[in-house]
Amino acid sequence: GTSPSDTRYLDRQDIGGTLAQQYAEALAFIKRNLHRVQGEHSVHTPGQLEVAETALQELLVNALVHRDYLVHAPIRVLVLSDRIEIVSPGHLPDGLDLEAVRQGQAHRRNPTLSEHAFRLLPYRGMGSGVAHALQQWPQTELHSEASDHQFRAVLRRPAPQWVQPVALPP
């Protein structure tokens, strides 16, 4: 469906373990629940994910490395029919706003973790992840909600290729 409160779902998974395991299992969960599309290629070629995989990778790493570990809530990954949401505990730290994040600025909420993340995850460097994700998938929205103590990345899914737009009469 299109609502996180929908009681009917096709897949669900609780993920634990090391950061590397959490990353790998979360990415696998998303990928198995997305469409693969042929685009302009022949039916004999493997389909590509409907959303840029690099954007998914960057935003998952961001959620794991930069979440607020003092907020006792899990990272949530939702694959809905019209979007993917990656919800990370903790809103943006003081002095950082969404525009600054879009431009690649960062605040080291977890400095020890961010120093070692490049050994554990496909971590490309502090500050570049969200900007790179937005470049790879511009249909991404960012939300920092102080009242809910969460940061949300929402990646809009394209309409399936087999759904043709309805032509309206003139």
C-alpha positions in Angstrom: 0.0 0.0 0.0 0.9 3.6 0.4 0.6 4.0 4.2 3.0 2.7 6.8 0.0 1.9 9.0 -1.4 -0.6 6.4 -2.0 -3.9 8.1 -1.5 -5.9 4.9 2.1 -6.3 3.6 4.0 -8.6 1.4 7.3 -8.8 3.3 8.6 -8.0 6.7 11.9 -8.6 8.4 13.5 -7.7 11.7 17.3 -7.1 11.1 20.0 -7.3 13.7 23.7 -8.1 14.0 26.8 -6.1 13.2 26.6 -2.8 11.1 27.8 -4.7 8.1 25.1 -7.4 8.5 22.4 -4.8 9.1 23.5 -2.9 6.0 23.6 -6.1 3.8 20.3 -7.4 5.0 18.5 -4.1 4.7 19.7 -3.6 1.2 18.7 -7.1 0.3 15.2 -6.5 1.8 14.8 -3.4 -0.3 16.1 -4.9 -3.5 13.9 -8.0 -3.3 10.8 -5.8 -2.9 11.5 -3.5 -5.9 10.7 -4.0 -9.5 13.4 -4.7 -12.0 12.8 -2.9 -15.3 14.1 -3.5 -18.8 13.9 0.1 -19.9 14.9 0.3 -23.6 16.8 -3.0 -23.4 15.7 -6.3 -24.8 13.8 -8.8 -22.6 16.9 -11.0 -22.7 19.0 -8.6 -20.6 18.8 -8.5 -16.9 16.5 -5.8 -15.6 17.8 -2.9 -13.5 16.3 -1.8 -10.2 13.6 0.8 -10.6 15.5 3.1 -8.2 19.2 3.9 -8.3 21.0 1.3 -6.1 23.7 3.8 -5.3 21.1 6.1 -3.7 19.8 3.3 -1.6 23.3 2.4 -0.5 24.2 5.9 0.5 21.0 6.5 2.5 21.3 3.2 4.3 24.9 4.0 5.3 23.8 7.4 6.4 21.1 6.0 8.6 23.5 3.5 10.2 26.4 5.8 10.7 24.7 9.1 11.6 21.6 8.0 13.5 21.2 9.2 17.1 22.1 6.1 19.2 20.7 7.8 22.3 17.2 7.6 20.9 15.9 4.1 21.6 14.2 3.3 18.4 15.1 1.2 15.4 16.0 2.3 11.9 12.9 1.6 9.8 13.0 0.7 6.1 9.6 0.8 4.4 9.0 -0.3 0.8 5.6 1.1 -0.1 4.0 1.0 -3.5 4.8 4.6 -4.3 8.0 5.2 -2.3 10.8 3.8 -0.1 11.3 5.4 3.3 14.4 5.1 5.4 13.7 6.4 8.8 16.6 7.1 11.2 16.3 7.9 14.9 17.3 11.5 15.6 16.6 14.7 13.8 19.4 16.9 12.3 21.8 18.2 15.0 21.8 21.9 16.0 23.4 24.1 13.4 22.6 21.8 10.5 19.6 22.2 8.2 18.2 20.2 5.2 19.7 22.6 2.7 23.2 22.2 4.2 22.8 18.4 4.1 21.7 18.6 0.4 24.9 20.6 -0.2 27.1 17.9 1.5 27.7 19.5 4.9 27.7 17.1 7.8 28.0 17.0 11.6 29.8 14.1 13.2 27.2 12.8 15.6 29.1 9.5 16.0 32.8 10.4 15.4 34.3 7.1 16.4 31.9 5.2 14.2 32.3 7.5 11.2 36.1 7.1 11.5 35.8 3.3 11.1 32.8 3.1 8.8 34.9 3.0 5.7 36.2 -0.5 6.8 32.7 -1.8 7.5 30.4 -0.3 5.0 30.5 1.3 1.5 31.2 4.6 3.2 32.6 7.2 0.9 33.3 10.0 3.3 31.5 12.3 5.7 29.1 14.7 4.1 29.1 13.3 0.6 26.5 10.5 1.0 23.2 12.4 1.0 24.4 14.7 -1.8 25.5 11.7 -3.9 22.2 10.0 -3.3 20.3 13.1 -4.4 22.5 13.2 -7.5 21.8 9.6 -8.3 18.1 9.7 -7.5 16.7 13.3 -7.6 13.2 12.0 -6.7 14.4 11.9 -3.1 12.9 14.0 -0.3 14.6 14.7 3.0 12.7 15.4 6.2 14.1 16.2 9.7 11.4 16.0 12.2 12.5 17.4 15.6 9.1 16.7 17.2 9.4 13.0 16.3 13.2 12.8 16.7 13.7 11.3 13.3 15.3 11.9 9.9 13.5 10.5 6.9 14.7 9.9 3.4 11.9 9.3 1.0 12.7 7.9 -2.5 9.8 8.2 -4.9 9.3 5.1 -7.0 8.4 5.5 -10.7 5.1 4.3 -12.0 5.5 0.7 -13.2 6.3 0.5 -16.9 3.3 -1.7 -17.5 0.9 1.0 -16.2 0.1 3.3 -19.1 -1.1 6.8 -18.3 -4.8 7.2 -18.9 -5.5 9.5 -21.8 -8.2 12.1 -20.9 -10.7 13.2 -23.5 -10.1 16.8 -24.8 
